[in-house]
Amino acid sequence: MRALFSIVVAFLCVACPASNTKHMEQCVNQLYNRMSRAERVAQLRSMYMSKLFTPAGVLDETKCRELIPNGIGHIPQFAMDMGLSPNEQRDRVAQLQAWLMANTPNGIPALVHEEALTGVNALDATVYPQQIGLACSFNTALAEKKTQLTATALRSMGGLLALSPMVDVVRNPSFNRLEESYGEDGYLSAAMGVAFVKGLQHKGNLRTGVAACTKHFLGYGGGGDAPEKELMEDILLPHEAIMRKADSQVLMTGYHAMKGVKCVANKWLQQDLLRNYLGFDGLTVSDYGSIPQIGDTLSPLQRCVAAMNAGNEVDFPNGDTYAHLPEALEKGLVSEQALEKAVKHVLMLKAKLGLLDKNPVLYSKRYIQFDTKQARQLSYELATQSVVLLKNDTLQGVNEALLPLSETKLTALGGRVFLTGPNANSMWALAGDYTFQAMRYFWVHKDEGAMRPKYVFLKEGMEAKMPRGGVLSYARGCEWTDEPETIMEQGGDPRVAQQRIIDQRMVRSNEPAHWDDALALAQQSDVIVAAMGENVMLSGENRDRTKLTLPGRQEEYVRSLLATGKPVVLVVFGGRAQVLGDLAAQCKAVIQAWYPGEEGGNAVTDILYGHVSPSGKLSVSYPAVETHDALCYSYGVQDDARVAWPFGYGLSYASFAYSNMRMPAEVATTDASFTLSVDIKNTGGVRADEVVQLYVSPLDNPSQLKPIQLQGFARVSLKPGKKQTLKFRLYPEQLGYYADGQWNIAPGRYQVMVAASSKDIRQVRELRLTGKHHTQPLRQHYLSEVIK
């Protein structure tokens, strides 16, 4: 191993300093000119690392000479593929990279990638809350810190590219991959996505960070069907802001079609919109197996030609279709110019990451320790801020809200707490899709357990932190579902075709679920906590249920708990909001916990017991009915009967007073910016965080703007009785709109609102934009700023 670390490669560039773009371009041009066509094509292909190693973990050099004699551009999902500890994984990467640098014509290292949505998709790595929950934190600072730590961890193992974040604006509450997104709002998705990429890429220092890949371009999850105005203003916004303000390096197209053409073969999407309109100069890659899905009647050669000529540059995950590139080039079906552009994009990214240096730093040489105390604490903090308290009714006889279950409250109630439900004592309440455990379980059929990293279940947290005088009893009570509900979707990742049929036994607990025994314990308790909801095998990539109500007999079970007459706290876990119907009205308290990550049990416990005040705000319009239609507060549906709780909503154990909103009455369309300030005071009895939200509505009728639109937010933490003045910098462009192929800023009257949710408006001022209507090709400012 020590020999691998000491290898010096002398036949790449002398140096490619990341700060010197011109030098890197020269380096790339020189390297490209030395490469044979076979080497160039190899840079656009990929291969799983496991194909190149023996079962004993030794690099099979015979296979390497057979399969990658001219090198290989990319290694996909290396940690999920191999399933090794971080140090073992690093050692495998070291073996492969050493062989590539010493045995291929130009010694070019491979670009190794992995998923990083909720942390590194690797054994032992910290698992943070799923994206849909993290969006409810409205905390861009912690989101950036999370990905900064994630990048350091990934790079230590040899990973240099993360296929994250997913920034699809998802307005269909039934979409099975909603959990990977930041929800329904383009602005919030852009703000969280920019923070994600800045952290992952270490604010542009790609010698220590890793490259980010935004996905899925464009409109995956329903947005691709949106009208042009909505597409350009909202659905495109996260991608556009991330490219132009965080300098994301890689973009992945979606599996879906736009305008009747698959995205990976869509020239309008990848060239007209992406390259010509947005000016993106990074690398484009296919989603796994999307190129073979271009057309059932096309040959592999035709699919190769369609993808390359549309602008797709790398074929994931195996590169089988791009194996036909030499033939396409020989026949003149793909130009040498298209090949050159694609290969140079790959090489330029490798140069930025340091792979083309004389002595590249490809991994850490030190002992790698994942899931550090710092990372676990951050996971906990994000989890507490992701949980949303939806309801908290007052108890008769106590004259207080049911939550928190403090020592005083429990004493008044009698002290006996009954915890029940399929998500009370399970890792699957905490780990969403694209975590290592979920992906290994679904794709590899291996149960990695809940100890690497250590997952804290809700039962464990409640037992360990029970207030003095309280007693916890537990029974599972019911399963997630007794009958198979999951549909295996075809299309998407082609590996799904190799999966066995999913049923509930895939994630059944090893503990019994005795309904009647549980109800007997419930009858003897003073308060019931019911942990219900979905798990990753009931909703996720390529798997979906047919409905949004609680799975299986869970609703019936909760009704049986309610029939005891004891107050019920309903805690809903999962990657989507669930249609609760009248259950919510009958429960005294309702919590949406999402998939809160490895520290989820501690986070939810501390909210239940009052150690932390809930502060999460909904990143979606929480549905009241089953629907596959688009729901979004900006359509003006915040008063729609289909919405149970509006976007931006979330309760606290404190209360907050908003006052003294100040901003100019008039701003010119050509002004650089304007400021807004407002005072926030904690009028409650506990320390708590509040997410202050800024919305804009047009007053003119008709107007090109949406009825209401988020245009800023800030999280503030206040002790009881304390007040803070928040100051924001906004831009006239935020009152603009897309029309005729450009961004328009027009004079008009607008209402600027400071709010606790999209429906709970606290302060309002009128703003008049004055001056001439002017246009510009693109927005220069996408997000308002909090002035410190």
Solvent accessible surface area in square Angstrom, and as a share of the most:
residue,aa,sasa,rsa
1,M,93,0.42
2,R,208,0.76
3,A,74,0.57
4,L,40,0.20
5,F,41,0.17
6,S,78,0.50
7,I,67,0.34
8,V,93,0.53
9,V,6,0.03
10,A,76,0.59
11,F,96,0.40
12,L,15,0.07
13,C,14,0.08
14,V,129,0.74
15,A,45,0.35
16,C,1,0.00
17,P,55,0.34
18,A,41,0.32
19,S,112,0.72
20,N,63,0.32
21,T,74,0.43
22,K,140,0.59
23,H,66,0.30
24,M,3,0.01
25,E,84,0.38
26,Q,84,0.38
27,C,4,0.02
28,V,4,0.03
29,N,60,0.31
30,Q,106,0.47
31,L,1,0.00
32,Y,11,0.04
33,N,112,0.57
34,R,117,0.43
35,M,8,0.04
36,S,54,0.35
37,R,77,0.28
38,A,48,0.37
39,E,9,0.04
40,R,43,0.16
41,V,7,0.04
42,A,11,0.09
43,Q,2,0.01
44,L,0,0.00
45,R,63,0.23
46,S,0,0.00
47,M,21,0.09
48,Y,28,0.10
49,M,0,0.00
50,S,49,0.32
51,K,92,0.39
52,L,0,0.00
53,F,14,0.06
54,T,46,0.27
55,P,148,0.93
56,A,90,0.69
57,G,8,0.08
58,V,88,0.50
59,L,17,0.09
60,D,33,0.17
61,E,86,0.39
62,T,91,0.53
63,K,84,0.36
64,C,0,0.00
65,R,139,0.51
66,E,123,0.55
67,L,71,0.35
68,I,2,0.01
69,P,65,0.41
70,N,46,0.23
71,G,5,0.05
72,I,7,0.04
73,G,0,0.00
74,H,0,0.00
75,I,0,0.00
76,P,0,0.00
77,Q,3,0.01
78,F,0,0.00
79,A,1,0.01
80,M,4,0.02
81,D,33,0.17
82,M,26,0.12
83,G,14,0.14
84,L,35,0.17
85,S,19,0.13
86,P,5,0.03
87,N,26,0.13
88,E,91,0.41
89,Q,0,0.00
90,R,18,0.07
91,D,36,0.19
92,R,42,0.15
93,V,0,0.00
94,A,0,0.00
95,Q,41,0.18
96,L,1,0.00
97,Q,1,0.00
98,A,7,0.05
99,W,11,0.04
100,L,0,0.00
101,M,13,0.06
102,A,64,0.50
103,N,80,0.41
104,T,13,0.07
105,P,81,0.51
106,N,14,0.07
107,G,0,0.00
108,I,8,0.04
109,P,0,0.00
110,A,0,0.00
111,L,0,0.00
112,V,0,0.00
113,H,0,0.00
114,E,0,0.00
115,E,6,0.03
116,A,0,0.00
117,L,5,0.02
118,T,4,0.02
119,G,3,0.03
120,V,9,0.05
121,N,1,0.00
122,A,2,0.02
123,L,11,0.06
124,D,29,0.15
125,A,3,0.02
126,T,10,0.06
127,V,6,0.04
128,Y,6,0.02
129,P,0,0.00
130,Q,1,0.01
131,Q,0,0.00
132,I,0,0.00
133,G,1,0.01
134,L,1,0.01
135,A,0,0.00
136,C,0,0.00
137,S,0,0.00
138,F,3,0.01
139,N,19,0.10
140,T,46,0.27
141,A,74,0.57
142,L,27,0.14
143,A,2,0.02
144,E,36,0.16
145,K,81,0.34
146,K,2,0.01
147,T,0,0.00
148,Q,86,0.38
149,L,40,0.20
150,T,4,0.02
151,A,0,0.00
152,T,75,0.44
153,A,25,0.20
154,L,0,0.00
155,R,21,0.08
156,S,18,0.12
157,M,1,0.00
158,G,0,0.00
159,G,0,0.00
160,L,0,0.00
161,L,0,0.00
162,A,0,0.00
163,L,1,0.00
164,S,0,0.00
165,P,0,0.00
166,M,0,0.00
167,V,0,0.00
168,D,3,0.01
169,V,1,0.01
170,V,1,0.01
171,R,14,0.05
172,N,33,0.17
173,P,10,0.07
174,S,7,0.05
175,F,29,0.12
176,N,9,0.05
177,R,4,0.01
178,L,7,0.03
179,E,1,0.00
180,E,1,0.00
181,S,0,0.00
182,Y,0,0.00
183,G,0,0.00
184,E,3,0.02
185,D,1,0.00
186,G,2,0.02
187,Y,8,0.03
188,L,0,0.00
189,S,0,0.00
190,A,0,0.00
191,A,8,0.07
192,M,0,0.00
193,G,0,0.00
194,V,10,0.06
195,A,6,0.04
196,F,3,0.01
197,V,0,0.00
198,K,71,0.30
199,G,2,0.02
200,L,0,0.00
201,Q,3,0.01
202,H,33,0.15
203,K,151,0.64
204,G,54,0.52
205,N,71,0.37
206,L,9,0.04
207,R,67,0.24
208,T,65,0.38
209,G,0,0.00
210,V,0,0.00
211,A,0,0.00
212,A,0,0.00
213,C,0,0.00
214,T,0,0.00
215,K,7,0.03
216,H,2,0.01
217,F,0,0.00
218,L,0,0.00
219,G,3,0.03
220,Y,29,0.11
221,G,12,0.11
222,G,47,0.45
223,G,7,0.07
224,G,13,0.13
225,D,128,0.67
226,A,21,0.16
227,P,92,0.58
228,E,114,0.51
229,K,68,0.29
230,E,33,0.15
231,L,8,0.04
232,M,11,0.05
233,E,10,0.05
234,D,7,0.04
235,I,2,0.01
236,L,0,0.00
237,L,11,0.05
238,P,0,0.00
239,H,1,0.00
240,E,4,0.02
241,A,0,0.00
242,I,0,0.00
243,M,16,0.07
244,R,83,0.30
245,K,93,0.39
246,A,12,0.09
247,D,87,0.45
248,S,5,0.03
249,Q,11,0.05
250,V,0,0.00
251,L,0,0.00
252,M,3,0.01
253,T,0,0.00
254,G,1,0.01
255,Y,13,0.05
256,H,37,0.17
257,A,46,0.35
258,M,5,0.02
259,K,147,0.62
260,G,75,0.72
261,V,66,0.38
262,K,61,0.26
263,C,0,0.00
264,V,1,0.01
265,A,15,0.12
266,N,5,0.03
267,K,121,0.51
268,W,76,0.27
269,L,0,0.00
270,Q,1,0.01
271,Q,52,0.23
272,D,66,0.34
273,L,6,0.03
274,L,0,0.00
275,R,31,0.11
276,N,113,0.58
277,Y,53,0.20
278,L,8,0.04
279,G,50,0.48
280,F,16,0.07
281,D,113,0.58
282,G,14,0.14
283,L,2,0.01
284,T,0,0.00
285,V,0,0.00
286,S,0,0.00
287,D,12,0.06
288,Y,6,0.02
289,G,5,0.05
290,S,4,0.02
291,I,0,0.00
292,P,61,0.39
293,Q,46,0.20
294,I,27,0.14
295,G,19,0.18
296,D,139,0.72
297,T,134,0.78
298,L,58,0.29
299,S,46,0.29
300,P,65,0.41
301,L,27,0.14
302,Q,91,0.40
303,R,38,0.14
304,C,0,0.00
305,V,24,0.14
306,A,31,0.24
307,A,0,0.00
308,M,9,0.04
309,N,61,0.31
310,A,3,0.03
311,G,15,0.15
312,N,1,0.00
313,E,8,0.04
314,V,0,0.00
315,D,5,0.02
316,F,1,0.01
317,P,11,0.07
318,N,43,0.22
319,G,1,0.01
320,D,91,0.47
321,T,9,0.05
322,Y,0,0.00
323,A,45,0.35
324,H,60,0.27
325,L,0,0.00
326,P,49,0.31
327,E,67,0.30
328,A,0,0.00
329,L,14,0.07
330,E,131,0.59
331,K,124,0.53
332,G,61,0.59
333,L,81,0.40
334,V,3,0.02
335,S,54,0.35
336,E,73,0.33
337,Q,131,0.58
338,A,28,0.22
339,L,0,0.00
340,E,61,0.27
341,K,104,0.44
342,A,2,0.02
343,V,0,0.00
344,K,46,0.19
345,H,23,0.10
346,V,0,0.00
347,L,0,0.00
348,M,29,0.13
349,L,5,0.03
350,K,0,0.00
351,A,0,0.00
352,K,52,0.22
353,L,0,0.00
354,G,4,0.03
355,L,0,0.00
356,L,0,0.00
357,D,26,0.13
358,K,81,0.34
359,N,82,0.42
360,P,22,0.14
361,V,105,0.60
362,L,5,0.03
363,Y,22,0.09
364,S,31,0.20
365,K,129,0.55
366,R,202,0.74
367,Y,167,0.64
368,I,12,0.06
369,Q,118,0.53
370,F,12,0.05
371,D,33,0.17
372,T,57,0.33
373,K,182,0.77
374,Q,98,0.43
375,A,9,0.07
376,R,45,0.16
377,Q,90,0.40
378,L,3,0.02
379,S,0,0.00
380,Y,40,0.15
381,E,55,0.25
382,L,0,0.00
383,A,0,0.00
384,T,8,0.05
385,Q,27,0.12
386,S,1,0.01
387,V,0,0.00
388,V,0,0.00
389,L,0,0.00
390,L,1,0.01
391,K,30,0.13
392,N,31,0.16
393,D,54,0.28
394,T,78,0.45
395,L,12,0.06
396,Q,178,0.79
397,G,89,0.86
398,V,37,0.21
399,N,132,0.68
400,E,90,0.40
401,A,31,0.24
402,L,0,0.00
403,L,3,0.01
404,P,32,0.20
405,L,0,0.00
406,S,36,0.23
407,E,70,0.31
408,T,104,0.60
409,K,10,0.04
410,L,1,0.00
411,T,99,0.58
412,A,68,0.53
413,L,36,0.18
414,G,47,0.45
415,G,2,0.02
416,R,116,0.42
417,V,1,0.01
418,F,0,0.00
419,L,0,0.00
420,T,0,0.00
421,G,0,0.00
422,P,0,0.00
423,N,1,0.00
424,A,0,0.00
425,N,40,0.21
426,S,9,0.06
427,M,12,0.05
428,W,21,0.07
429,A,1,0.01
430,L,2,0.01
431,A,0,0.00
432,G,2,0.02
433,D,2,0.01
434,Y,16,0.06
435,T,3,0.02
436,F,3,0.01
437,Q,1,0.01
438,A,0,0.00
439,M,2,0.01
440,R,15,0.06
441,Y,29,0.11
442,F,2,0.01
443,W,23,0.08
444,V,64,0.37
445,H,83,0.37
446,K,93,0.40
447,D,91,0.47
448,E,31,0.14
449,G,30,0.29
450,A,19,0.15
451,M,129,0.58
452,R,108,0.39
453,P,6,0.04
454,K,65,0.28
455,Y,2,0.01
456,V,12,0.07
457,F,41,0.17
458,L,3,0.01
459,K,44,0.19
460,E,69,0.31
461,G,1,0.01
462,M,0,0.00
463,E,91,0.41
464,A,83,0.64
465,K,64,0.27
466,M,35,0.16
467,P,18,0.11
468,R,190,0.69
469,G,63,0.61
470,G,15,0.14
471,V,95,0.55
472,L,35,0.17
473,S,37,0.24
474,Y,45,0.17
475,A,20,0.15
476,R,3,0.01
477,G,1,0.01
478,C,7,0.04
479,E,15,0.07
480,W,2,0.01
481,T,2,0.01
482,D,64,0.33
483,E,121,0.54
484,P,75,0.47
485,E,33,0.15
486,T,18,0.10
487,I,91,0.46
488,M,36,0.16
489,E,65,0.29
490,Q,131,0.58
491,G,38,0.36
492,G,14,0.14
493,D,5,0.02
494,P,60,0.38
495,R,41,0.15
496,V,4,0.03
497,A,78,0.60
498,Q,144,0.64
499,Q,28,0.12
500,R,112,0.41
501,I,149,0.76
502,I,3,0.02
503,D,26,0.14
504,Q,15,0.06
505,R,156,0.57
506,M,17,0.07
507,V,7,0.04
508,R,97,0.36
509,S,28,0.18
510,N,165,0.84
511,E,42,0.19
512,P,86,0.54
513,A,31,0.24
514,H,104,0.47
515,W,48,0.17
516,D,109,0.56
517,D,87,0.45
518,A,0,0.00
519,L,40,0.20
520,A,51,0.40
521,L,61,0.30
522,A,0,0.00
523,Q,99,0.44
524,Q,108,0.48
525,S,3,0.02
526,D,21,0.11
527,V,0,0.00
528,I,0,0.00
529,V,0,0.00
530,A,0,0.00
531,A,0,0.00
532,M,0,0.00
533,G,0,0.00
534,E,0,0.00
535,N,0,0.00
536,V,0,0.00
537,M,2,0.01
538,L,6,0.03
539,S,1,0.01
540,G,1,0.01
541,E,9,0.04
542,N,8,0.04
543,R,1,0.00
544,D,20,0.10
545,R,8,0.03
546,T,90,0.52
547,K,86,0.36
548,L,1,0.01
549,T,34,0.20
550,L,5,0.03
551,P,0,0.00
552,G,29,0.27
553,R,109,0.40
554,Q,0,0.00
555,E,50,0.22
556,E,84,0.38
557,Y,0,0.00
558,V,0,0.00
559,R,86,0.31
560,S,28,0.18
561,L,0,0.00
562,L,28,0.14
563,A,87,0.68
564,T,23,0.13
565,G,64,0.62
566,K,46,0.20
567,P,22,0.14
568,V,1,0.00
569,V,0,0.00
570,L,0,0.00
571,V,0,0.00
572,V,0,0.00
573,F,1,0.00
574,G,0,0.00
575,G,2,0.01
576,R,4,0.01
577,A,5,0.04
578,Q,0,0.00
579,V,12,0.07
580,L,8,0.04
581,G,49,0.47
582,D,74,0.38
583,L,1,0.00
584,A,12,0.09
585,A,77,0.59
586,Q,85,0.38
587,C,0,0.00
588,K,63,0.27
589,A,0,0.00
590,V,0,0.00
591,I,0,0.00
592,Q,0,0.00
593,A,0,0.00
594,W,1,0.00
595,Y,0,0.00
596,P,1,0.01
597,G,0,0.00
598,E,0,0.00
599,E,17,0.08
600,G,0,0.00
601,G,1,0.01
602,N,27,0.14
603,A,0,0.00
604,V,0,0.00
605,T,0,0.00
606,D,6,0.03
607,I,0,0.00
608,L,0,0.00
609,Y,5,0.02
610,G,31,0.30
611,H,106,0.47
612,V,46,0.26
613,S,12,0.08
614,P,0,0.00
615,S,7,0.04
616,G,0,0.00
617,K,9,0.04
618,L,0,0.00
619,S,0,0.00
620,V,9,0.05
621,S,4,0.02
622,Y,1,0.00
623,P,1,0.01
624,A,30,0.23
625,V,66,0.38
626,E,78,0.35
627,T,13,0.07
628,H,127,0.57
629,D,90,0.47
630,A,49,0.38
631,L,2,0.01
632,C,0,0.00
633,Y,0,0.00
634,S,0,0.00
635,Y,83,0.32
636,G,37,0.35
637,V,17,0.09
638,Q,38,0.17
639,D,111,0.58
640,D,41,0.21
641,A,94,0.73
642,R,71,0.26
643,V,18,0.11
644,A,45,0.35
645,W,33,0.12
646,P,16,0.10
647,F,0,0.00
648,G,0,0.00
649,Y,46,0.17
650,G,12,0.11
651,L,59,0.29
652,S,30,0.19
653,Y,39,0.15
654,A,14,0.11
655,S,56,0.36
656,F,17,0.07
657,A,41,0.32
658,Y,19,0.07
659,S,49,0.32
660,N,78,0.40
661,M,5,0.02
662,R,95,0.35
663,M,34,0.15
664,P,52,0.32
665,A,72,0.56
666,E,105,0.47
667,V,6,0.04
668,A,30,0.23
669,T,4,0.02
670,T,105,0.61
671,D,63,0.33
672,A,87,0.67
673,S,37,0.24
674,F,13,0.05
675,T,69,0.40
676,L,1,0.01
677,S,11,0.07
678,V,0,0.00
679,D,11,0.06
680,I,0,0.00
681,K,81,0.34
682,N,0,0.00
683,T,72,0.42
684,G,23,0.22
685,G,65,0.63
686,V,67,0.38
687,R,139,0.51
688,A,5,0.04
689,D,27,0.14
690,E,8,0.04
691,V,0,0.00
692,V,0,0.00
693,Q,0,0.00
694,L,0,0.00
695,Y,0,0.00
696,V,4,0.02
697,S,15,0.10
698,P,27,0.17
699,L,59,0.29
700,D,53,0.28
701,N,146,0.75
702,P,124,0.78
703,S,47,0.30
704,Q,85,0.38
705,L,32,0.16
706,K,41,0.18
707,P,74,0.47
708,I,7,0.04
709,Q,21,0.09
710,L,0,0.00
711,Q,21,0.09
712,G,0,0.00
713,F,23,0.10
714,A,8,0.06
715,R,48,0.17
716,V,4,0.03
717,S,50,0.32
718,L,10,0.05
719,K,109,0.46
720,P,60,0.38
721,G,45,0.43
722,K,115,0.49
723,K,125,0.53
724,Q,79,0.35
725,T,57,0.33
726,L,8,0.04
727,K,101,0.43
728,F,1,0.00
729,R,81,0.30
730,L,4,0.02
731,Y,13,0.05
732,P,5,0.03
733,E,17,0.08
734,Q,13,0.06
735,L,3,0.02
736,G,9,0.08
737,Y,20,0.08
738,Y,20,0.08
739,A,24,0.18
740,D,135,0.70
741,G,41,0.39
742,Q,60,0.27
743,W,13,0.05
744,N,9,0.05
745,I,1,0.01
746,A,16,0.12
747,P,62,0.39
748,G,12,0.11
749,R,75,0.27
750,Y,14,0.05
751,Q,57,0.25
752,V,1,0.00
753,M,10,0.05
754,V,0,0.00
755,A,0,0.00
756,A,7,0.05
757,S,4,0.02
758,S,2,0.01
759,K,113,0.48
760,D,55,0.29
761,I,58,0.30
762,R,88,0.32
763,Q,35,0.16
764,V,57,0.33
765,R,97,0.35
766,E,82,0.37
767,L,0,0.00
768,R,105,0.38
769,L,2,0.01
770,T,42,0.25
771,G,52,0.50
772,K,169,0.72
773,H,92,0.41
774,H,54,0.24
775,T,60,0.35
776,Q,35,0.15
777,P,100,0.63
778,L,18,0.09
779,R,22,0.08
780,Q,83,0.37
781,H,66,0.30
782,Y,9,0.03
783,L,38,0.19
784,S,17,0.11
785,E,74,0.33
786,V,51,0.29
787,I,50,0.26
788,K,219,0.93
